[in-house]
Amino acid sequence: MSRSNSQRTRDAASNKHAAFNKRSKTLRLFLLGNGLKPRVQAEAETVSRLVSGRAEIVTTDLEQEQDLSQLNADLAIVLGGDGAILRAARQMGYAQVPVLGVNLGKLGFLAEVAPKDFPDTFEKILAGEYQVVKHLMFECSADPPLDHTAKLIGLNEVVIQTGPPYKMLDIELAIDGESVTTYSADGLILATPVGSTAHSLAAGGPIVRQDMAAFVITPICPHTLTNRPLVDSADKTYQVHVRQSDAMLVVDGQIQIPLRAGQRITVRSAPVTFNLVKLPGHSYYRRLREKLTWGGQPIY
């Protein structure tokens, strides 16, 4: 069976990053984070001193405002938690570079590196002792178009949820133009595998391994008990239609846009991937155990 175009794109990107250290003379960095959060400003100064003379910091953005898609870098160092990484991914838009997250937040599911470990981690980066794992991103558009932008790109999820006066919504779902069902619920979550451990998981959705090419559709408090989460291919196009005017579109938990009555939302995989630096000894299932506090001991 032939591979999909999206898989070939991910493979090509993986090969490009694997060859980085052989052809690049000076590592070019983005230094990113929310400067209003505790410890971020101080950690940014520490990182700047550590990399001085060994790498070039293209830009330091602690206001989370720059359009990073117009700049060139080899690596983005993001200081903070998962929220800072989600923001950075959207700032990079369609020009994604590998991300190394330094965890200054609470959970840090994507930000794996503790501040005390950054010096050793940076040595591994310079030596090429890391991998870059590709993760699905999505595009979200609306008909009629959204007021402030024609298209949104994100990493975690698109949520259509009820707004004031918080009545139940009737949400029609179609996949590749075929009607699937109408949910009577408080909302609907369309999540990537990365987003499957966020809002979708809290709403009863499954955990999907982060490097898979799939979407998770999870209703929020559905009125019909037989409505269950659905996992389907990332190669498909998802259309959501809400007839009521009191609905809200939320992207990655950070962008909120009121929807007009009858507006149709389309979600599909983006032509780019989110690229996360993976270090030796950091495995996906270990992260699930440690970050989600799974109990029990493995039996061998």
C-alpha positions in Angstrom: 0.0 0.0 0.0 1.4 3.4 -1.0 2.1 6.0 1.7 -0.1 9.1 1.9 1.2 12.5 0.8 1.1 13.7 4.4 3.3 10.8 5.5 5.8 11.6 2.7 5.9 15.2 3.8 6.6 14.1 7.4 9.4 11.8 6.3 11.0 14.5 4.2 10.9 16.9 7.1 12.4 14.3 9.4 15.3 13.7 7.1 15.9 17.4 6.8 16.2 17.8 10.6 18.3 14.7 11.0 20.9 16.3 8.6 20.9 19.7 10.3 24.0 19.3 12.4 26.1 18.2 9.4 25.5 21.2 7.3 24.8 24.1 9.7 27.7 26.2 11.1 25.9 28.2 13.7 22.7 27.2 15.5 20.0 29.8 15.0 17.5 30.1 17.8 14.1 31.6 18.7 13.8 32.2 22.5 10.1 32.3 23.3 7.8 32.4 26.3 5.3 34.5 28.2 7.3 37.1 30.1 4.4 37.8 32.5 4.6 34.2 33.9 6.8 33.6 37.0 10.5 32.7 36.3 10.3 33.2 32.5 12.2 36.5 32.4 14.9 35.2 34.7 15.2 31.9 32.8 15.4 33.7 29.5 18.4 35.7 30.8 20.0 32.4 32.0 19.5 30.7 28.6 20.9 33.7 26.8 24.1 33.6 28.8 24.5 29.8 28.4 24.1 29.9 24.6 26.1 33.1 24.0 29.0 32.6 21.6 27.8 29.1 20.7 24.5 29.9 19.0 22.8 32.9 17.5 19.5 34.1 19.0 17.5 35.4 16.0 14.8 36.9 18.2 13.7 36.9 21.8 9.9 37.2 22.1 8.5 37.2 25.6 5.4 39.1 24.6 4.2 36.3 22.3 3.4 38.8 19.5 5.9 38.3 16.7 5.1 36.7 13.4 7.8 34.1 13.5 6.9 32.7 10.1 8.8 35.6 8.6 12.1 34.7 10.4 14.5 31.8 9.9 15.8 29.6 12.7 16.9 26.1 13.4 15.4 25.6 16.8 12.8 27.3 19.1 13.5 27.2 22.8 10.1 27.8 24.5 10.2 28.7 28.2 7.0 27.9 30.2 4.4 25.2 30.0 2.3 23.6 27.2 0.3 26.9 26.7 3.5 28.7 25.7 4.3 25.9 23.2 0.8 26.1 21.7 1.2 29.8 21.3 4.7 29.4 19.7 3.4 26.8 17.3 0.7 29.3 16.0 3.2 32.1 15.9 5.4 30.0 13.5 2.4 29.4 11.3 3.4 27.6 8.1 7.1 27.9 8.8 7.5 25.4 11.7 10.9 24.8 13.3 11.8 22.2 15.9 10.7 23.1 19.5 12.5 22.4 22.7 10.3 23.1 25.7 11.8 24.1 29.1 9.1 23.4 31.6 8.3 26.4 33.9 4.6 25.5 34.1 2.5 22.9 36.0 2.0 19.9 33.7 4.6 20.3 31.0 3.4 17.5 28.8 5.2 18.9 25.8 7.8 20.8 27.7 10.0 17.9 28.9 13.2 19.7 30.0 13.6 20.9 33.6 15.5 24.3 33.9 18.3 22.6 35.8 18.8 20.1 33.0 19.0 22.7 30.2 22.8 23.1 30.2 23.3 19.3 29.6 20.4 19.3 27.1 21.9 22.1 25.1 25.2 20.1 24.8 23.2 17.2 23.4 21.5 19.5 20.9 24.9 20.9 19.7 26.2 17.3 19.4 23.1 16.2 17.4 22.0 13.7 20.1 18.3 14.2 19.6 15.4 13.3 17.3 12.6 15.4 15.9 9.2 13.9 16.2 6.5 15.1 13.8 3.0 15.9 15.1 -0.2 16.6 13.3 -1.4 20.2 13.1 -4.8 21.4 11.8 -6.3 24.2 9.8 -9.7 25.6 10.7 -11.9 27.8 8.5 -15.5 28.9 8.4 -18.2 29.6 5.9 -19.1 32.5 6.0 -15.5 33.4 6.9 -14.4 34.2 10.4 -14.3 38.0 11.1 -10.6 38.5 11.8 -9.0 35.8 9.7 -9.8 33.4 6.8 -8.0 30.5 8.3 -6.6 29.4 11.7 -3.8 26.9 12.4 -3.4 25.1 15.6 -1.9 22.1 17.4 -4.3 20.9 20.2 -8.0 21.1 19.3 -10.9 23.0 17.9 -13.9 23.2 20.2 -17.4 24.3 19.4 -19.1 25.0 22.7 -22.2 26.7 24.0 -22.0 30.3 25.2 -24.4 32.5 27.1 -27.2 31.7 27.9 -25.6 28.2 27.9 -28.2 26.2 26.2 -27.6 22.8 24.6 -26.4 22.9 21.0 -27.4 20.8 18.0 -24.1 20.2 16.2 -24.1 18.5 12.8 -21.0 16.6 11.9 -20.0 15.5 8.4 -16.8 13.8 7.3 -15.7 14.2 3.7 -19.2 15.5 2.9 -21.0 12.5 4.4 -23.4 13.1 7.3 -22.2 11.3 10.4 -24.6 12.4 13.2 -26.1 15.4 15.0 -25.0 15.8 18.5 -27.2 17.4 21.2 -24.5 18.4 23.6 -22.8 21.3 25.3 -20.1 21.2 22.6 -17.9 19.2 20.4 -14.1 18.7 20.4 -12.0 17.9 17.3 -8.6 17.1 18.7 -5.2 16.1 17.2 -3.3 13.2 18.9 -1.3 15.9 20.8 -4.6 17.4 22.0 -6.1 14.0 22.9 -4.5 14.3 26.4 -6.0 17.8 27.0 -9.7 18.9 26.8 -10.7 15.8 24.9 -9.4 13.5 27.6 -11.2 15.5 30.3 -14.4 15.1 28.3 -14.0 11.3 28.2 -12.0 10.9 25.0 -9.3 8.4 24.3 -5.5 8.9 24.5 -4.1 8.7 21.0 -0.4 8.2 20.5 1.0 11.6 19.5 2.8 10.6 16.3 -0.3 9.1 14.8 -2.2 10.8 11.9 -5.7 10.9 13.2 -8.4 13.2 14.7 -10.5 12.5 17.8 -14.1 13.8 17.8 -15.4 14.0 21.4 -18.8 15.4 22.4 -19.1 17.4 25.6 -21.9 16.1 27.8 -24.0 14.6 25.0 -27.7 14.2 25.7 -27.6 10.7 24.0 -25.6 8.2 26.0 -24.8 6.2 22.8 -22.8 9.2 21.5 -19.2 8.1 22.0 -15.8 9.6 21.0 -14.7 8.8 17.4 -11.2 8.4 16.0 -10.8 8.9 12.3 -8.1 9.5 9.7 -6.2 12.8 9.4 -6.6 12.6 5.6 -10.3 13.4 5.9 -12.1 16.8 6.0 -14.4 17.5 9.0 -17.3 19.8 8.7 -19.3 21.1 11.7 -22.6 23.0 11.4 -24.2 24.8 14.3 -27.6 26.4 13.7 -27.8 28.4 16.9 -26.2 31.8 17.3 -25.0 31.3 20.9 -22.0 29.1 20.1 -18.3 29.8 20.5 -15.3 28.6 18.5 -12.2 28.0 20.7 -8.8 27.1 19.2 -6.1 25.6 21.4 -7.9 27.0 24.4 -6.5 30.5 23.6 -8.5 31.9 20.7 -12.2 32.5 21.2 -14.5 33.6 18.4 -18.3 33.9 18.6 -20.1 32.0 15.8 -23.0 33.3 13.8 -26.1 31.3 13.3 -25.7 28.8 10.5 -21.9 29.2 10.2 -20.1 26.0 9.1 -16.7 25.1 10.5 -14.2 23.1 8.4 -11.2 21.3 10.0 -8.5 19.4 8.2 -4.8 18.6 8.6 -2.4 21.4 8.0 0.3 21.0 5.3 3.0 21.4 8.0 3.7 19.5 11.2 4.6 20.5 14.7 8.2 19.4 15.3 9.1 18.4 18.8 12.7 17.7 20.0 12.9 14.3 21.6 15.9 13.5 23.8 17.4 10.2 24.8 15.6 8.6 27.7 12.4 10.5 27.3 9.7 8.1 26.1 6.0 8.7 25.3 4.7 6.2 27.8 7.0 7.4 30.6 5.6 10.9 30.0 2.1 9.5 30.3 2.9 7.8 33.6 4.7 10.8 35.1 2.6 13.7 33.8 -0.8 12.1 34.1 0.1 10.4 37.4 -1.0 6.9 36.3 -1.0 4.5 39.2 0.1 0.9 39.4 3.4 -0.8 38.7 4.3 -2.5 35.4 4.3 -6.3 35.5 7.1 -7.9 33.5 
